[in-house]
Amino acid sequence: MPVADASVKSGRSIAILGGGLMGRLLAWTLARRGDAVSVYDAAPEHAPAAAAHTAAAMVAPWAERPVCSERVFTLGCESLRLWPSLLAEVSRESGMPVRWNDGGTLIVAHRGDQAEFHNLCAYYQRQQWLPNGREIPQSQLADSPVQILNAPALRQLEPGLSTEFQQGLWLPEEGQVDNRRLWRALEIATGRAQAKFHYDALVTDLEGHPLVNGRSLHADCIIDCRGTGGRSASPVRGVRGETVWLQARDVTLSRPIRLLHPRYHFYLVPRGQGTFQLGATELESEDRSPVSVRSAMEMLSALWTLAPGFAEARILSMEANLRPATPTHEPEISRLGNQVRVNGLFRHGFLLAPALIAPVLACVDQDPVESVDYLGSHRPEKAPVSEAAVSKASVSKAANHYISNNQNSDKEKSHA
């Protein structure tokens, strides 16, 4: 049978299955350190199909905390610390600047949905992230990861927002990545490090061994980052998400905005030059068909209430994709022989990916073992960080300790 070999240079040969966010970050990292990396992606070169290409790319651990696990939150805070320097390095090595929006996240609710707003405020107060639970005037913004803004402070932060909103929650430490520019920049930077990308490369399994377009794949290490495409090797399901891209040149908003709703939590992300991305839906379906009329109407009906100018916005495109989710909605990193599997980033791809690089590299660098789950059964019961005392420094230290503990426990298992 013909062989598809990962290219060989000074380091080990590493084949990465899947050219999404995790696959590209790992390819760039491994190629920079001298490994010979080949990336195999099933999509055509100019028609990306990965969930990360469709995503809004928000890095919002505090906004996500009410609906995610403590482990996801802790790793998300570590990613938040890592993204600015990572983007700076990718920008420098690719020659393509990638924007990091560090303006935080703004959360608002209509008057009829104030119960949702007060419930969220109460949650943040219980975590001791919301000082006194009181509105903060624009002249007294506190140094806290969650702040309630009164109407004048809200207007100062986002003058273009509808005057219907009289208060809001500001999460100032959160950020957002220009994911589509990063997509291309990572490919350029990785290529300059001598890695190779192979598109239209359909991966199938033959008795546990991957085939690329029917040909046997040989490499010192194979890393499977295919998301829902790798379900034969990982217990993941697809969760459908839908977004709408719009242009509204008369609307000026500078940061991601989340609109609370009893059934959906809408988000709107400014993309520059009057372009915005709107999303909300999270459907337990593996349907990849175009956006439904019902979803489009629900999203658009919420949109124009955020700012009057959206009434005349132009729809540029509607997109749907599948996010790979495990039963626990937490990521999984495992190794069997020379194959490493990374999957289950769900709706948190940009929230988790940078923090997962270190444990994945630890998994790759281990001698081949029978079976190791790097973020599974050996995870601590609680992430080593108190939700009552979160700061950038403490979260970074905790996440490093968390990753280190997992690596140590996995070494003990591999020698057992």
MARPA-470518 format. One record per residue (C-alpha): residue number from 1; x, y, z. Coordinates in Angstrom, 2 decimals. Layout:
BEGIN
k_xx_yy_zz
NUM_X_Y_Z
...
This chain:
BEGIN
k_xx_yy_zz
1_0.00_0.00_0.00
2_1.38_3.49_-0.84
3_2.64_5.42_2.16
4_1.96_9.06_3.13
5_5.02_9.96_5.19
6_5.25_13.01_7.44
7_8.28_14.97_6.23
8_11.49_14.29_8.15
9_14.06_16.84_9.25
10_16.17_17.18_12.41
11_13.42_16.35_14.92
12_10.83_13.62_15.07
13_8.20_13.27_12.38
14_4.80_14.36_13.65
15_1.54_14.09_11.73
16_-1.36_16.27_12.88
17_-4.84_15.23_11.81
18_-7.11_18.26_11.59
19_-6.14_21.80_10.70
20_-8.41_23.66_13.11
21_-7.30_25.95_15.91
22_-5.73_23.24_18.11
23_-4.08_21.56_15.14
24_-2.57_24.82_13.88
25_-1.34_25.94_17.29
26_0.31_22.57_17.89
27_1.83_22.51_14.40
28_3.32_25.97_14.90
29_4.66_25.11_18.36
30_6.16_21.76_17.35
31_7.67_23.04_14.11
32_9.35_25.94_15.93
33_11.12_23.55_18.27
34_12.51_21.45_15.39
35_10.03_18.63_14.84
36_9.10_17.73_11.28
37_5.38_18.48_11.13
38_2.76_17.64_8.53
39_-0.86_18.76_8.92
40_-3.65_16.82_7.20
41_-7.00_18.59_6.86
42_-10.07_17.18_5.14
43_-11.34_20.59_3.98
44_-10.22_22.35_0.79
45_-7.53_24.99_1.30
46_-9.82_27.94_0.57
47_-12.98_26.59_2.22
48_-12.21_26.00_5.93
49_-14.69_23.73_7.69
50_-13.35_23.82_11.26
51_-15.53_25.15_14.08
52_-12.77_27.63_14.98
53_-13.19_29.36_11.62
54_-16.91_29.92_12.30
55_-16.42_30.89_15.95
56_-16.71_34.36_17.45
57_-13.36_33.66_19.22
58_-14.27_35.24_22.56
59_-11.93_34.53_25.48
60_-14.39_35.12_28.28
61_-13.83_32.90_31.34
62_-15.93_35.03_33.70
63_-18.83_35.30_31.24
64_-18.73_31.54_30.68
65_-18.23_30.53_34.31
66_-21.96_30.16_35.18
67_-22.31_27.53_32.43
68_-18.90_25.82_32.45
69_-16.92_23.69_34.90
70_-14.30_25.03_37.28
71_-11.59_23.25_35.27
72_-12.66_24.97_32.06
73_-12.73_28.29_33.91
74_-9.22_27.80_35.32
75_-7.74_26.81_31.98
76_-9.63_29.68_30.36
77_-8.01_32.19_32.69
78_-4.62_30.75_31.78
79_-5.43_31.11_28.07
80_-6.46_34.69_28.71
81_-2.98_35.32_30.09
82_-1.27_33.55_27.18
83_-3.13_34.96_24.18
84_-1.53_38.46_23.95
85_2.06_37.17_23.82
86_1.09_34.25_21.58
87_-0.57_36.58_19.08
88_2.42_38.92_19.18
89_4.75_36.03_18.28
90_2.52_34.73_15.50
91_2.16_38.26_14.12
92_5.91_38.78_14.12
93_6.75_35.43_12.54
94_4.04_35.63_9.88
95_4.34_39.32_9.08
96_0.56_39.53_9.49
97_-0.64_41.48_12.56
98_-3.46_39.70_14.41
99_-5.68_41.91_16.54
100_-6.39_41.18_20.20
101_-9.45_43.07_21.46
102_-8.77_43.65_25.16
103_-11.83_45.82_25.83
104_-13.55_43.21_27.96
105_-17.13_41.93_27.67
106_-20.32_43.89_28.26
107_-23.49_42.08_29.41
108_-26.91_43.74_29.22
109_-30.57_42.74_29.46
110_-33.87_44.25_28.35
111_-36.18_45.57_31.05
112_-38.39_42.52_30.66
113_-35.42_40.24_31.28
114_-34.10_41.89_34.43
115_-34.61_38.67_36.38
116_-31.88_37.10_34.24
117_-29.61_40.08_34.95
118_-30.19_39.97_38.72
119_-29.65_36.21_38.84
120_-26.30_36.64_37.10
121_-25.32_39.45_39.47
122_-26.22_37.25_42.43
123_-24.02_34.46_41.06
124_-21.03_36.78_40.71
125_-21.63_38.12_44.22
126_-21.52_34.59_45.61
127_-18.13_34.15_43.96
128_-17.03_37.45_45.55
129_-16.18_38.88_42.12
130_-18.74_41.67_42.27
131_-17.81_44.32_44.88
132_-20.84_45.02_47.08
133_-23.17_44.29_44.16
134_-23.57_48.04_43.64
135_-23.55_50.07_40.47
136_-20.25_51.84_39.85
137_-20.24_55.44_38.57
138_-18.02_56.15_35.59
139_-15.57_58.05_37.82
140_-15.14_55.14_40.27
141_-14.59_52.04_38.16
142_-13.16_49.39_40.47
143_-10.33_46.97_39.89
144_-12.53_43.88_39.78
145_-13.13_41.16_37.15
146_-16.89_41.90_37.25
147_-18.41_45.36_37.60
148_-21.99_46.70_37.52
149_-22.20_49.90_35.48
150_-24.88_52.54_35.87
151_-26.36_54.32_32.85
152_-23.70_57.09_32.55
153_-20.85_54.56_32.86
154_-22.56_52.35_30.29
155_-22.87_55.27_27.87
156_-19.20_56.16_28.39
157_-18.10_52.61_27.66
158_-20.37_52.10_24.61
159_-21.93_55.36_23.40
160_-23.56_53.57_20.46
161_-25.59_51.21_22.63
162_-29.35_51.75_22.81
163_-30.44_54.06_25.62
164_-32.97_51.41_26.67
165_-30.21_49.75_28.69
166_-29.80_51.52_32.03
167_-27.20_49.22_33.57
168_-24.83_46.50_32.54
169_-22.13_44.12_33.69
170_-18.61_44.82_32.48
171_-15.99_42.08_32.58
172_-12.90_44.19_31.82
173_-10.21_41.49_31.73
174_-11.74_39.43_28.92
175_-10.72_39.56_25.28
176_-11.46_38.43_21.74
177_-9.27_37.15_18.89
178_-9.47_38.02_15.21
179_-9.71_34.32_14.44
180_-9.85_34.52_10.65
181_-6.71_36.58_10.43
182_-5.07_34.27_12.99
183_-6.09_31.33_10.80
184_-3.98_32.58_7.91
185_-1.17_33.96_10.09
186_-0.67_30.59_11.81
187_-0.40_28.85_8.46
188_2.22_31.35_7.25
189_4.25_31.21_10.47
190_4.05_27.42_10.60
191_5.07_27.13_6.97
192_8.10_29.33_7.60
193_9.08_26.86_10.33
194_9.11_24.18_7.58
195_5.82_22.47_8.44
196_3.63_21.26_5.58
197_-0.14_21.56_5.15
198_-2.06_18.96_3.13
199_-5.66_19.84_2.21
200_-8.46_17.63_0.87
201_-6.86_14.94_3.05
202_-9.62_12.62_4.20
203_-8.57_10.60_7.25
204_-10.13_7.20_7.94
205_-9.25_4.43_10.37
206_-8.16_0.91_9.54
207_-8.00_-1.21_12.69
208_-6.83_1.75_14.74
209_-4.31_2.99_12.19
210_-5.10_6.20_10.26
211_-5.27_6.30_6.49
212_-5.02_9.54_4.50
213_-7.02_9.33_1.27
214_-6.69_5.56_1.54
215_-2.94_5.53_2.06
216_-1.24_4.39_5.25
217_0.18_7.24_7.35
218_3.52_6.77_9.11
219_5.04_9.17_11.63
220_6.83_8.98_14.97
221_3.80_10.57_16.59
222_0.27_11.14_15.28
223_-1.89_13.84_16.92
224_-5.61_13.64_16.22
225_-7.31_17.06_16.50
226_-10.22_16.41_14.13
227_-13.08_17.40_16.44
228_-16.30_15.77_15.27
229_-14.31_14.20_12.45
230_-12.44_12.12_15.02
231_-15.46_10.63_16.76
232_-14.40_7.08_15.89
233_-11.47_7.58_18.29
234_-13.08_9.92_20.85
235_-16.50_9.98_22.57
236_-17.66_13.31_21.14
237_-20.91_14.54_19.69
238_-21.57_17.54_17.49
239_-23.46_20.54_18.92
240_-24.74_22.89_16.24
241_-24.01_26.61_16.40
242_-25.25_29.32_14.03
243_-24.00_32.85_13.35
244_-24.92_35.81_11.17
245_-22.40_38.26_9.71
246_-23.67_41.79_9.13
247_-22.50_45.19_8.02
248_-23.77_48.31_9.80
249_-21.47_51.24_9.11
250_-23.57_53.60_11.24
251_-23.14_51.48_14.38
252_-20.10_51.95_16.59
253_-19.47_49.28_19.21
254_-15.99_48.37_20.39
255_-16.27_45.14_22.42
256_-18.25_41.88_22.53
257_-21.75_42.39_23.93
258_-23.89_39.65_25.44
259_-27.65_40.08_25.67
260_-29.35_38.00_28.38
261_-32.53_36.19_27.46
262_-34.54_33.44_29.22
263_-33.89_30.94_26.41
264_-30.81_32.21_24.57
265_-27.74_34.21_25.48
266_-27.08_36.29_22.40
267_-23.65_37.69_21.63
268_-22.53_40.35_19.21
269_-18.86_40.75_18.27
270_-17.49_43.80_16.39
271_-15.20_42.68_13.56
272_-13.97_46.06_12.35
273_-14.96_48.40_9.51
274_-18.63_48.28_10.44
275_-18.82_44.47_10.35
276_-20.36_42.43_13.17
277_-20.88_38.76_14.00
278_-24.08_37.74_15.78
279_-24.64_34.37_17.40
280_-26.74_32.61_19.99
281_-27.96_29.18_19.06
282_-26.70_25.98_20.66
283_-28.64_23.02_19.30
284_-28.24_19.35_20.17
285_-28.06_18.42_16.52
286_-25.41_17.26_14.07
287_-27.16_18.90_11.15
288_-24.72_20.89_8.98
289_-27.38_22.43_6.74
290_-27.74_26.22_6.39
291_-29.13_28.42_9.17
292_-32.85_27.87_9.76
293_-35.47_30.61_9.34
294_-36.44_30.27_13.00
295_-32.86_30.74_14.22
296_-32.28_33.68_11.87
297_-35.45_35.45_12.99
298_-34.70_34.95_16.68
299_-31.16_36.26_16.34
300_-32.10_39.23_14.15
301_-35.06_40.23_16.33
302_-32.64_40.63_19.24
303_-30.03_42.43_17.16
304_-31.77_45.64_16.23
305_-32.69_46.35_19.88
306_-28.99_46.66_20.80
307_-28.48_49.77_18.67
308_-30.92_51.67_16.43
309_-28.53_51.54_13.47
310_-28.88_47.77_13.16
311_-32.37_48.24_11.69
312_-30.63_49.09_8.40
313_-27.82_46.56_8.70
314_-27.04_44.37_5.69
315_-26.73_40.61_6.06
316_-23.42_39.42_4.61
317_-23.64_35.71_5.38
318_-25.14_33.07_7.67
319_-23.04_30.16_8.86
320_-23.58_26.95_10.81
321_-21.05_24.50_12.20
322_-20.63_21.74_14.78
323_-18.69_22.02_18.02
324_-17.15_18.80_19.36
325_-18.47_18.09_22.87
326_-17.64_15.31_25.31
327_-20.26_14.03_27.80
328_-18.70_16.28_30.49
329_-18.24_19.31_28.19
330_-14.55_19.27_29.15
331_-11.60_18.68_26.82
332_-9.87_15.32_26.64
333_-6.19_14.58_25.95
334_-5.17_10.95_25.76
335_-2.47_8.75_24.29
336_-2.50_5.20_22.97
337_0.81_3.99_21.55
338_2.16_6.69_19.27
339_-1.26_8.32_18.80
340_-2.31_11.38_20.84
341_-5.92_12.50_20.80
342_-7.07_16.03_21.62
343_-10.79_16.64_21.45
344_-13.90_18.04_23.10
345_-13.12_21.76_23.23
346_-16.85_22.33_22.59
347_-17.81_26.04_22.48
348_-14.60_26.93_24.31
349_-11.97_26.49_21.61
350_-10.36_29.91_21.97
351_-10.92_29.85_25.71
352_-8.95_26.61_26.11
353_-6.51_26.10_23.26
354_-3.43_28.04_24.48
355_-3.63_26.49_27.96
356_-3.86_23.00_26.46
357_-0.62_23.29_24.48
358_1.58_22.43_27.48
359_-0.28_19.25_28.53
360_-0.46_18.11_24.91
361_3.30_18.57_24.50
362_3.84_16.61_27.73
363_1.72_13.85_26.27
364_3.62_13.92_22.96
365_7.01_13.81_24.70
366_6.23_10.74_26.81
367_7.55_7.37_25.70
368_4.79_5.35_23.99
369_2.57_3.72_26.60
370_-0.40_1.44_26.53
371_-2.96_4.09_27.44
372_-2.88_7.43_29.30
373_-5.68_9.96_29.77
374_-3.97_13.30_30.43
375_-7.04_15.30_31.38
376_-9.34_12.48_32.40
377_-9.31_10.26_35.45
378_-6.17_11.83_36.94
379_-7.52_15.37_37.07
380_-7.86_16.85_40.54
381_-11.38_16.97_41.92
382_-11.11_20.77_42.14
383_-8.97_23.11_40.13
384_-6.34_24.57_42.51
385_-7.75_28.08_42.49
386_-10.36_29.65_44.73
387_-13.21_31.34_42.90
388_-13.39_33.72_45.85
389_-9.99_35.24_45.18
390_-9.26_35.29_41.46
391_-6.58_37.50_39.98
392_-4.46_37.21_36.87
393_-1.41_36.20_38.88
394_-3.19_33.63_41.03
395_-4.98_32.07_38.06
396_-1.75_31.76_36.07
397_0.01_30.11_39.00
398_-2.93_27.79_39.61
399_-3.19_26.68_35.99
400_0.54_25.93_35.83
401_0.20_23.90_39.05
402_-2.83_22.10_37.60
403_-0.99_21.12_34.42
404_2.12_20.08_36.38
405_0.08_17.85_38.70
406_-1.55_16.11_35.75
407_1.81_15.42_34.13
408_3.26_14.00_37.36
409_0.30_11.72_37.99
410_0.39_10.48_34.41
411_4.08_9.61_34.73
412_3.25_7.56_37.81
413_0.57_5.70_35.85
414_2.86_5.02_32.89
415_5.44_3.40_35.17
416_2.87_1.39_37.12
